[in-house]
Amino acid sequence: MRKLVGLILLVISFNLTAATLDDVTFADKVNVEGKDLVLNGIGIRKATILKIKVYYGALFVEGKTKDPNAFLATAAPKQIVMHFVRDVEAKKLQDAFTEGMEAANKNHASFKAQLDKFNSNIVNVVKNDLIIITFTNDGVSLNVKGRQAEKITGTEFAHALLNIWFINPRDENLRNGLLGL
């Protein structure tokens, strides 16, 4: 009986600290630079007219909101976690980041050097790999498949890169999921 109660409590405590969508689980909070960020929402990136699932994305911010303007222009840390559910070649990911930057930012050309550096850290991913992008007041940290890349400095670049998911996004459903809509 004790084991059963312990197991039930373990399951309940796990469910209180995680969110799951279609068997993909994300923590309900992460810590960035000493600040706890909460899970704002989870969305699914689908590609092509066939709506093939590519990755599940999670957005972590200081306080839950359905309004992207509440966090896009702030200096507060933010994090996007991409959990891949299929294999994707590095070149396709790099092209997607470049096209997203162009669609979301009128002044995208001014970030070319930083975006090139960002893209140089992107490698082929396979099912269950993670890309974690952390946005801070002084730049962007990138973790690809558990490998931490050198921080790319620049507040404006950090804002411009985050815009990819919220300003003229390639997948409105992913955007809405990240916003908890």
N, C-alpha and C positions, 0 to 999 in steps of 0.2 A: 504494500500500500504506500509506504514512504517513497519508494522508487517511482511509483505512478504520479504521486503528488509532485515530486521533484521534476519529473519529466514535463508535466503540465506547466509548472512554473517556468521552466526553461523555455518552452515553446512560447508562452505568453510574453516573457521578457524579450525574446528574440523579435517577436512581432511588434513590440513597442519601440524597438530601436532600428527597424528596417522597413523599407517599402518595396513591394514586389509587383511587377507587371509582367505577365506572361512568363513566369519562372525566372525573370531577371531581377535580382535584388540589389538595392542600393541602401546604404546607411541612411538614417534619418537626419544625421548631422555630421559635419567634418570640422576640423580645426585648422584654420589658416592664420598664420602669424599671431597665434594666441587668441584668436577670435573664433567662437563657435558659429558656424554657418548652418542654417537649417535647409532641409530638402524643400525646395519650392514646388517642384513638379518633375514628372517623368514623361518623356515623349518618345516616339518611334520615328526614326528617319527611314523613309521608304523612297526607293528610286525607281525610275523608269515608269512607263505606263502600266506595267504589270504590278506596280506597288510592292516590289521586293524589299523585305526588311533588311536594312544594312546595319543599323546600330540602335540601341536604346540610349537615350541621353537623359542625364539628370542635371538640374540646375540647383546650386547651393548659394544662398544669399543670407544676409544678416537677419532679415525678417520677411516672412512670407508676403507675397504680393502678386496680384494678377496684372499689374501695370508695369511694363518694362521700363517706363520712364522713371520709376521709383528707384531703380538700381543702375541703369545704363550709364548715367553721367556722374555717379558718385565715386568717391575715392575708396569706398568700402570694398574689402575683398569679395570676390565671387569665384565660383568654380563650376566648370562644365566637366562631367564625366561621360565618356562615350564607351559603352560596352558593346563590342561588335558581336553580331550573330551570324556573320558570314566572312569569308576571306575577301580582303580588298587589297589591291596592289597599291604601293606607295604613290605611284604616279597619279592614280585616280584620286587619291586623297589630297595630294598636293594641288591637283587641278581644281578640286572642289573647294579647297580653302581659298585659292586664288580667285575663282569665279565668285565665291561668296563675298570676298572682300570687295571686289569690283561692284557687285550689285548693291552692297550695303553702304558704301562710302563714296561720295563724289570725289573726294581727294585721295583715292586709293593709291595713286601713283606715288604719293609722298611716303608711303610705307613699304615701297618695293624692297629695299634692302632688309628691313626687319622681317617682312613676309618671306623673303628668300631664305633667311637664316632659320625662321620657324619651320618652313617646308623642308629644309635640309635635315631636320631631325625626324621627319616622318618616314616610317619604314612600312613594309608589307605587314598587314595584320591578318590574323586568322580568328576563327570563332573563339569567343571568350576573352580576347585581348582587350585591354583598356588603354584609352588615351585620356589623360587627365590634364586639363588646362586650367591653371589658376591665374586669375586676374588680380593684380594688386595695384596700389597707387603708383608704383614705379616700374611696372612692366608685366610680363607674362612668363610664368613658369610652365614648362611642358614636361610631362612624364609619359613616355611611350613604352608600353609593355614592361613597366617596372624600371625603366632607365630614365633617370632625371637628366634633362638637357640643361645647358647653360641658360640662365635667365636672359630674356630679351627685354632690354630696358626701353622705356618710353610709355608715359601715361596715355598719350594720344593713340599709340599703337594698340595698347590694351583695350581701350574703348572701341577702336575700329574693329578689332578682331572679334570682340564680344557681339558687336552689331550683326555679325553674320547670321546669328540665330534669330534675330528679332527685327531687323530692318530689311525689308524686301527678301525674306527668307525663301530658300528653295523649297521648303516643306512647311506649309502653314500648320499642318497637324502636329509636327514636331514642336514648333513654336508654341502652339496652344498647350501642348502637354507640359512643356517646361514652365509655362506660366500657371499651370494648375487649372486650366480652363476646361 
